[in-house]
Amino acid sequence: MSFNPYNQGQYKTTPPTLTDGQISPVMLDTNGNQKVTIVGTPAVTATVSGTVSISNFPSTQAVTGTFWQATQPVSSTQLPAALDGSGFLKVHEQGTANVSIQNASIAVTGTFWQATQPVSLSSLPALVAGSAIVGKFGIDQTTPGTTNKVSIGTDGHVTVDNASIAVTGTFWQATQPVSGTVSLSAGTAVKVTDGTNFMPTGDSSARSIHTTVDNASIAVTGTFWQATQPVSLASLPSLASGNNNIGDVNIVPATSGGFSIYSGSIGATKTQVKASAGQLFGWHIFNSNATTVYVQIYDVANASITVGTTTPTMSIGLPAGSAANVMTDTGTQFSTAINFACTLTRTGSGAPASTVDVNFFYA
């Protein structure tokens, strides 16, 4: 029988380099498995169990036929091959190959090690309308306080940071009663509403309660050690209208205010003291003439006075070489103005021989 390189294999550690027309035996590995080199880009559709390592395997390889199981033996009329006990082609695993399935879906069937399988979704499906229960939710705590404001402690307590939780429903009452004993630290402020009994416990030396009343008035009753109590006022109350007595009043001297003063030597010429309403509180007048001189005082505007014709409000007579000095706490009222003139008669217009020294104190 002549040698046929397609029916026998030859083991070589290094494959030969052939040229056109040369014949070479099939390459085998040390176990007698045929070494197969696939060139080109065939399309392969296969379910592979385990790890497959193929040297120089193209990206795709077409496999056709009817298969009775997921893993199929490969038959070839061109390449003799070593088969296992079930008739499957033995393929030498040389190196490591990755199998890529492009643009296809692979159905997974069978019995799995757990009933619930993890699922990766690019987006969540829409919830069904209604009040159905959607199950339990976890809280993302990757960046608590920034992307979310809810954190769960190791003891299971939920903490809400910088947020408000709306509480809805029907409540028994706005303020809930507290029963039992409440312990307070020293210095703790306690607010007690009207009608609430508050009794400290412990020995008598520890039963001291300090009460602070904010913005409120407390009625004080009982018997006091004196009948008249001191009162502190921020301002005095207004006086009641009428003629009620307000008690003793002391006059305190001041460096400002007081009366205005007019001073001059005047004859029969009408002279203005004040052009508007005022009061005359006193005067000091000296007559140096040898005859009596009268000082006529008018409650009339200066422009309307004609000396000797206009009737004066007051006329003060000063004997020759004498003076008149008057000062009062309550003034004499002039409703229009205060003007005067010095004449020889009570209401006349005759002028004295010499002017009269006149000083008025007015307001």
C-alpha positions in Angstrom: 0.0 0.0 0.0 1.4 3.3 -1.0 1.8 6.2 1.5 -1.1 8.5 1.7 -0.5 11.6 3.8 -4.2 12.2 4.2 -4.8 8.9 6.0 -2.0 9.1 8.4 -0.6 11.7 10.7 2.9 12.7 11.7 4.0 14.4 14.9 6.2 17.4 14.6 6.9 20.1 17.1 7.3 22.6 14.3 5.0 22.7 11.3 6.7 22.6 7.9 6.7 25.5 5.4 5.2 24.4 2.1 5.2 25.7 -1.4 2.7 25.1 -4.3 2.4 21.3 -5.1 4.2 20.0 -2.1 2.6 17.2 0.0 2.8 16.9 3.8 1.4 14.4 6.3 -1.3 15.5 8.7 0.2 17.1 11.9 -0.5 15.4 15.2 0.2 16.3 18.8 1.9 14.0 21.3 -1.5 12.4 22.1 -2.3 11.6 18.5 -4.8 14.3 18.1 -5.0 16.0 14.7 -3.8 19.7 14.5 -6.2 21.8 12.5 -5.3 25.2 11.1 -8.4 27.2 9.9 -7.8 30.1 7.6 -10.2 32.7 6.2 -13.3 34.1 8.1 -15.8 31.2 8.3 -19.0 31.7 10.3 -19.4 29.5 13.4 -22.5 29.0 15.4 -22.0 26.6 18.3 -22.6 26.1 22.0 -19.3 25.4 23.7 -19.0 23.8 27.1 -15.7 24.2 28.9 -12.7 26.1 27.6 -11.7 25.9 24.0 -8.2 27.0 22.8 -7.6 27.1 19.0 -4.6 28.5 17.3 -5.2 30.8 14.3 -8.9 30.3 14.5 -10.8 32.8 12.3 -13.3 35.2 13.8 -16.4 33.5 12.2 -16.9 29.9 10.8 -20.0 28.6 9.2 -21.3 25.3 10.4 -24.4 23.7 8.7 -26.5 20.6 9.1 -29.1 19.3 11.5 -27.9 18.8 15.1 -29.4 16.7 17.8 -27.5 18.4 20.7 -25.9 21.7 21.5 -22.3 20.4 20.9 -21.9 18.7 17.5 -19.1 16.6 16.1 -17.4 18.0 13.0 -17.1 15.8 9.9 -14.9 16.4 6.9 -14.3 14.5 3.6 -11.0 16.3 3.2 -9.4 16.0 6.7 -9.0 12.6 8.5 -9.4 13.1 12.2 -9.1 11.2 15.5 -12.5 10.6 17.1 -13.4 9.9 20.7 -15.6 7.0 21.8 -18.8 8.9 20.9 -17.6 9.7 17.4 -16.7 13.3 18.2 -13.8 15.0 16.5 -10.9 15.4 18.8 -9.5 18.9 18.5 -6.2 19.7 20.0 -6.5 22.7 22.3 -3.5 24.9 21.7 -3.6 28.3 23.4 -6.8 30.1 24.5 -9.6 31.3 22.2 -12.5 33.5 23.0 -15.9 32.8 21.3 -17.8 36.0 20.4 -21.5 35.9 19.4 -22.3 39.0 17.4 -25.7 40.5 17.1 -27.6 37.5 18.4 -29.6 36.3 21.4 -28.9 33.1 23.2 -31.8 31.4 25.0 -30.7 29.9 28.3 -32.7 26.9 29.4 -32.4 24.2 32.0 -32.2 24.0 35.8 -30.2 26.8 37.5 -28.6 26.8 40.9 -31.0 29.4 42.2 -34.6 30.3 41.4 -34.0 34.0 41.0 -31.6 35.2 38.5 -30.0 38.7 38.5 -31.2 41.0 35.6 -29.4 44.0 34.2 -31.7 46.7 32.7 -30.8 49.9 31.0 -34.1 51.4 32.3 -36.9 50.4 34.7 -40.2 49.4 33.3 -43.2 51.6 34.0 -45.2 50.8 37.1 -48.8 49.6 36.6 -51.4 52.1 37.6 -53.3 51.5 40.8 -52.3 50.7 44.4 -50.4 47.4 43.8 -47.5 46.7 46.1 -44.2 46.9 44.3 -42.1 45.2 47.0 -39.1 46.3 49.0 -36.7 49.1 48.0 -33.1 49.7 49.0 -31.6 53.1 49.6 -28.6 54.2 47.7 -26.1 55.4 50.3 -23.1 55.9 48.0 -23.0 59.7 48.7 -25.3 60.3 51.7 -26.3 63.9 52.2 -25.7 64.9 48.5 -27.4 62.7 45.9 -29.8 61.4 48.5 -30.7 62.6 52.0 -31.6 59.3 53.6 -29.2 56.9 55.3 -29.8 53.6 57.1 -27.7 52.9 60.2 -26.4 49.5 61.2 -29.2 49.1 63.7 -31.8 49.6 60.9 -32.8 53.2 61.9 -33.5 55.5 59.0 -32.0 59.0 59.2 -33.3 61.9 57.1 -30.7 64.7 56.8 -31.8 68.3 56.1 -35.3 67.4 55.1 -38.8 67.7 56.3 -41.1 64.7 56.6 -44.8 65.4 56.1 -47.0 63.5 58.6 -50.5 62.9 57.5 -53.5 61.2 59.0 -56.0 61.7 61.8 -54.4 62.5 65.2 -56.0 62.2 68.6 -55.0 65.7 69.6 -52.4 68.3 68.7 -50.6 67.9 72.0 -50.0 64.4 73.3 -50.0 63.7 77.1 -46.9 62.2 78.6 -47.4 59.8 81.5 -44.8 58.5 83.9 -41.9 60.2 85.5 -39.9 62.7 83.6 -36.3 63.4 84.7 -34.7 66.7 84.0 -31.1 67.8 84.2 -30.1 70.7 86.4 -30.8 74.0 84.7 -33.3 72.6 82.3 -36.1 75.0 81.3 -39.7 73.7 81.8 -42.8 75.3 80.3 -45.9 74.7 82.4 -49.3 75.6 80.9 -52.2 77.0 82.8 -53.8 74.6 85.2 -50.9 72.2 85.2 -49.6 70.9 88.6 -45.8 70.8 88.9 -44.3 69.3 92.0 -40.6 68.5 92.4 -39.5 65.3 94.1 -36.8 64.5 96.6 -35.9 65.9 100.0 -37.1 69.4 101.0 -33.6 70.9 100.3 -33.9 70.0 96.7 -37.4 71.4 96.1 -36.3 74.8 94.8 -38.0 75.9 91.6 -36.9 79.0 89.6 -39.7 80.4 87.5 -39.1 82.7 84.6 -42.1 84.6 83.1 -41.5 85.9 79.6 -43.5 88.8 78.3 -46.4 88.3 80.8 -48.0 90.0 83.8 -48.3 88.1 87.1 -50.9 89.3 89.6 -49.4 89.5 93.2 -51.7 88.9 96.1 -51.3 88.5 99.8 -50.1 90.6 102.8 -47.1 92.8 102.2 -44.7 94.2 104.8 -45.6 97.8 103.9 -48.7 99.4 102.5 -47.0 101.4 99.8 -44.9 99.5 97.3 -42.1 101.0 95.2 -43.0 101.1 91.5 -40.5 101.3 88.6 -41.9 103.0 85.4 -40.2 103.4 82.1 -42.4 106.6 81.5 -44.9 108.6 83.5 -48.6 108.2 82.8 -50.5 111.1 81.3 -52.4 113.4 83.7 -56.2 113.1 83.8 -58.1 116.1 82.5 -59.7 118.4 84.9 -58.6 120.2 88.1 -57.2 117.2 90.0 -54.3 117.9 92.4 -51.1 116.2 91.4 -49.3 116.9 94.7 -46.2 119.0 95.6 -44.1 120.2 92.6 -40.6 121.5 93.1 -39.1 124.0 90.6 -35.7 122.9 89.5 -33.3 125.7 88.3 -32.2 125.4 84.7 -29.4 127.0 82.6 -31.7 127.5 79.6 -35.2 128.7 79.0 -36.8 131.4 81.2 -38.2 134.8 80.3 -37.3 137.1 77.4 -36.3 140.6 78.4 -37.0 144.0 76.8 -34.9 147.0 77.9 -34.9 150.6 76.7 -35.4 154.4 77.4 -38.7 155.4 75.9 -40.9 158.6 75.7 -44.4 159.0 74.1 -43.4 156.9 71.0 -45.3 153.6 70.6 -42.8 150.8 71.2 -43.1 147.0 70.4 -42.1 144.4 73.1 -43.6 141.3 71.2 -45.3 141.2 67.9 -47.5 138.2 68.7 -49.5 136.9 71.6 -47.6 136.4 74.9 -47.5 137.0 78.6 -46.0 139.7 80.7 -44.4 138.4 84.0 -42.9 141.5 85.4 -41.1 144.9 84.9 -38.6 147.3 86.4 -39.4 151.0 85.4 -37.7 154.2 86.7 -39.0 157.7 86.2 -36.3 160.4 86.5 -38.7 163.2 85.6 -39.9 165.9 88.1 -43.5 165.0 87.2 -45.6 161.9 87.2 -45.3 159.7 84.1 -47.7 156.9 83.0 -46.6 153.8 81.1 -49.5 152.7 78.8 -49.4 149.0 77.8 -51.4 147.9 74.7 -52.8 144.4 73.6 -53.0 145.7 70.0 -50.7 145.3 67.0 -48.2 148.1 66.8 -49.4 149.4 63.5 -52.9 149.9 64.8 -51.9 152.0 67.8 -52.5 155.8 68.0 -51.0 157.1 71.2 -53.7 159.3 72.9 -56.5 157.6 71.0 -56.1 153.9 71.4 -57.2 152.6 74.9 -54.4 150.9 76.7 -54.9 147.5 78.4 -52.9 148.7 81.5 -51.6 152.1 82.5 -49.0 152.3 85.3 -48.4 155.6 87.0 -44.8 156.4 88.4 -44.4 159.5 90.7 -41.5 161.9 90.0 -38.2 160.3 90.7 -39.6 156.9 91.6 -39.5 153.3 90.3 -41.9 150.3 90.0 -40.7 146.7 90.4 -43.0 143.7 89.9 -42.3 140.0 89.2 -44.9 137.2 89.2 -44.9 133.4 88.6 -48.1 133.6 86.6 -48.0 136.1 83.7 -50.6 138.6 82.4 -51.9 137.4 79.1 -51.8 139.5 75.9 -53.7 137.7 73.1 -52.5 139.9 70.1 -49.2 141.6 70.9 -47.4 143.6 73.7 -46.7 147.3 73.0 -46.2 150.4 75.2 -45.7 154.2 75.4 -44.7 156.7 78.2 -47.0 159.8 78.6 -47.8 162.6 81.0 -51.4 161.4 81.5 -53.0 157.9 81.9 -54.4 157.8 78.3 -53.0 161.0 76.7 -50.2 161.6 74.2 -48.1 164.2 75.9 -44.4 163.3 76.2 -42.4 163.6 79.4 -39.4 165.9 79.5 -37.0 163.0 79.8 -37.4 159.4 78.6 -38.3 156.7 81.0 -36.0 153.7 81.8 -38.2 150.6 81.1 -37.4 146.8 81.5 -40.1 144.1 80.7 -39.9 140.3 81.5 -42.2 138.4 79.0 -42.8 135.2 77.3 
